[in-house]
Amino acid sequence: MAISNYQIGLQRQYARWLGERIQLKKQIKKIEEAIECLEEKKQRLAKLDELTQATETIMIELVSGWDPNTVDPQMTNKQVLPYEHGLLTATAFDVIRDLEEPISTLELSKLTIARLGGDPTDGDLLDRVRNNLDQSLRKAKDHIENVGGRPSRWKVKSIDETEMPKPPV
């Protein structure tokens, strides 16, 4: 009886060791792959140091009182708009519904930023909002239409009786 208890315990421990070996092999492979690109990453970091230094020099020369410490770093593939995801488009649709005439993306962006409590004179924010809204409005073909050429002018589509779905009988 005692031998079978040892046997069961030893088999369990053996299974754990096998699992640990698999995990360690995966970790080692991941570390080795990271080491392979380490030199490339170091070179890129050195290049970025040069670029940021040069940019600081130029900006200090062009804009009196510019302070590089006031610039917040931006991570790629992250939302940079200061609004909750989807809020910008929803607010823009509300603004368009309140208007009687079609509106350009630029004017819509200014009104949307103002409605959300932002500063419509902030050039960077205005540009980001305008790009975001332009993409969103172009995707919303079922609800909104572009009635202008250049610049785009947007209005909410009118609901035609023929487009209305028939109520179930």
N, C-alpha and C positions, 0 to 999 in steps of 0.2 A: 504494500500500500504506500509506503513512504517513497519508494522509487517512482511510482506514478505521479505523486505530488511534485517531486523534483523535476520529473520529465515535463509536466505541464508548465511549470514555472520557467524552466529553461527554454522551452519552445516559445513561450510568450516573449521572453527577453530576446531570443534570437530574432523573432519577427520585428521587434522594436529596433534592433541593431540594423537589420536589413533596411527598414524604413529610414533610419538616420543616415545610412550610407547613400541612399537615393537622394535625400535632401542635401547632403553635403556635396555630392557630385553636381547637382543643379547649381548650388551656390558657388562652387569653384568655377564652373563654366561661366556663370554670370560675371564673376570677378575677373576672370581671364579676358572676357570680351571687353569689359570696361577698361582694363589695363591696355588693351590694344589701341583704343582710341584716346588714351590719356594724353599722349604727346600732341595729338591733333587739337584736343580741347585746350591744352596749355598755349599752343600757338594762337588759337582763336582768341583766347583771353588777352594775350599780349597785344593782338591787333585791336581788340575792343578798347583796351587802355589807351592806345595811340589815338584812336578815333574820338573817344570821349574827351581826351585832353585837347585835341585840335578843335573840337566843337566848342569846348569851353572858352578857348582863346578867341575864336571867331565871335561867339555870342557876346562875350565881355566887350569886345571891340565895337560890335554893332549896336548893342543895347546897353545904354548906361544904367548901371545899378543891377544888371542881371546877376542873379545868384544861382549857381548850379545846385545848391542845396534845396532850392524851392521846387525842383523838378522831381516828381514821384516816378520811380521806376515802373515800367510797364512790362508785364510778362506776356509773351506771345501766346496766342490761342486762349486768351482770357478776355472776358467782357470788360470793356474799358468805359462804357457809359455809366454814369452815376445813378442809373435808374434800374428798378427791378425788371427782370426779364419780361418782355411783353407789354410793360406799362407804356412805353413810348408809342408803340403802334396803336394801342387802345386809345390813348389820349389824343393822338393825331386824328383818329377816326371821329372822336367826339368833336374835335375842332372843325373838321370838314362838314359834319352834319349840321353844326350851328351856322355855317356860312351859306349864303345864297348863291354866290358866284364860285366858279372854279378857282383854285389857288395853286400857286407855284410851290414846288418842294421847299425852296428857300424860305418863303413867307410862312409856309406851314410849319417849318422847323422852328422859326422864331416864335410863333404863337404857341407851339407845343412846349418849348422850353420855358416860356413865360408861365404857361398854365401849370407846369410842374414845379415852379418856384426857382428855376435856374436863371442864369444871366444870358440872355440872347445876344449880348455883344461879345461874349467869349468866343473868339474865332475858332479855336480848336474844338470846343464843344459843339458849336454850330455846324462845323464841317462834319463831325462824326454823326451828329443827329441827322443831318441832311442825307448823308450816305446811307444810314440805316433806314430812314423812312423811304428813300427812293427804292431801295431793294424790297422793303416790305410791301409798299404800294404796288409795285410791279407784279408781285406774287399774288396779290389779292384781286385777281381779275374778275372774280364772281361778284365782288361787292363794290368795286371802285373802278373808275375808268379815267384814262388820260385823254383829255379833250384838246390838248395843245400839242404843238410840235416841240420846238425848243424855245423857251424852257417848257418842261412838262407842266401841265395844269391839271389838277385832279378834282374830281367831283364824285359824290356817291351815286351809284347807278340808280335810276328810277326803277321801281318795281312795276312791271307791266302785268296786267291781268293774265295775259297768256303765259307768262313765266311762273305764275303762282301755282304751286302744286294743288291738285284737286283734293278736297277733303275726303277722307274715307267714308264710304257709304255704309 
